[in-house]
Amino acid sequence: MKNQCFNPFLPSWEYIPDGEPHVFGDRVYIYGSHDMFNGWVFCINDYICYSAPVDDLSDWKYEGVIYERNADPLNKDGKMCLYAPDVTRGSDGRYYLYYVLDRDCVVSVAVCDTPAGKYKFHGYVKYPDGTLLGKADGDEPQFDPGVLTEGDVTYLYTGFCGHGDKSRSGCMATVLEADMLTVKEPPVFVIPSDTHSAGTGFEGNEIFEAPSIRKFGDTYYLVYSSVKMTNLSYATSKHPTKDFVYGGVIISCADLGIDTYKPADKPANVVNNNHGGIEKIGENYYIFYHRHTNGTPFSRQACVEKIAIETDGSIAQVEATSQGANGAPLLGKGEYPAYIACNLFYLDDCEKHPKLTQDGKDGDEELGYVTNIHNGAVIGFKYFDCKGVQKITVKTRGYGHGAFDVRLSPTGETLGSIKIDSANQWTEFSGDIAIPDGVHALYFVYCGGESWGMNSLGFGGMSIDN
């Protein structure tokens, strides 16, 4: 790769959640919904797309707006939002974008001749008699489409199942004709909701939302957001519309279930929804997911981690990291921005978190930073290959009189402290801190004086020096 890879892998001022990665030709494209910085609802912006060469996941290119929300005849006034989409290549070689509007649970389809060109509205998924899927008697509302095309048929997976909602049965699989719109086989349920899971093997890991489908070898992998919300789980089958078996958790955006550096039930970041998918890029497999910023659920950013599919088909849970798709730990030297912090929490409070934010308004190319920092705040980065490190520098702004303890684990030994003081502009403070040689996480734990007011303490980044 030309450069090191980070999480989030797109610019820090881009807010693309629900990411579906797809390799078309020699590039990987990321399709997702589009949040707003400082937004007030989910997915309020138009669909945009980024792509990268399959051999360089550090080199993401902005492809522009690929679909505007008022392009749908049901949304000519643009007052509804474009929820999480997916894209598949049809048997005719064209690219089909499937999505659901936020207040009309039918599946809309747009089409384009290229993966990231301007998509045009194509139609709605419908039964042979013209009735829209989701509107026929007995249909359940459609939501979060995931699609996979094999030959002349496309498999469409949809579903949203709120906790305790007995009217929602689970994730649906619908088979479509070659026209990409007409139902060939009506919906069947392949993963249960929490009110329909008894005896299925999915108890405690039922679907909440976000189905995403891939096929590797002879096995179908259905990734979904479980009732735990923060988890992306998976189920497998040898058949696309039946016999799915629960596999496990692939990733939690809050690292719930990870006990290597904290208790398994302690969140290391904001607990909220998650959505993403697997893709094989080159010889490696990756899970794409999103994280939450700005202290709300409505400004989410795309992240990625490398995963392994074992010979038995299983996938072990991976940590959320700063290095993402880098393929190796980050270099233990140089300057790193605060927005690549993967762990943001308080030592003594599971409900409170430092938050990632930015200056300016939505669309402004302003680097993200961490704020809401008080005594006991933890800002963690993973991982660095450290050699001969003797000095650490932090960049802060705002009112704060205290110090950042530097540790290799949140509650581990303090290797040294960096005293800071109030500053109305970004200001650097350094400490002579020796880091043992080896691959380490770096945690900055704020201790001492409070930050307060509109000019509360911000953490802009850090640098590692030999």
Salt bridges, closest charged atoms under 4 A:
GLU14 OE1 - HIS34 NE2 3.83
ASP18 OD1 - HIS275 ND1 3.38
ASP18 OD1 - HIS290 ND1 3.59
ASP18 OD1 - ARG300 NH1 3.75
GLU20 OE1 - ARG214 NH2 2.83
ASP35 OD2 - ARG300 NE 2.66
ASP46 OD1 - ARG69 NH1 3.20
ASP59 OD2 - LYS2 NZ 3.50
GLU68 OE2 - LYS118 NZ 3.44
ASP86 OD1 - HIS22 NE2 2.68
ASP92 OD2 - ARG94 NE 3.22
ASP102 OD2 - ARG103 NH1 3.73
ASP104 OD1 - LYS135 NZ 3.43
ASP144 OD2 - HIS275 ND1 3.77
GLU150 OE2 - LYS215 NZ 3.13
ASP194 OD2 - HIS163 ND1 3.87
ASP218 OD1 - LYS238 NZ 2.90
ASP255 OD2 - LYS382 NZ 3.56
GLU279 OE1 - ARG214 NE 3.17
GLU319 OE2 - LYS382 NZ 3.71
GLU335 OE2 - LYS395 NZ 3.27
ASP359 OD2 - ARG397 NH1 3.20
ASP364 OD1 - LYS361 NZ 3.29
ASP405 OD2 - ARG407 NH2 3.50
ASP421 OD1 - HIS401 ND1 2.62
GLU450 OE1 - HIS374 ND1 3.12
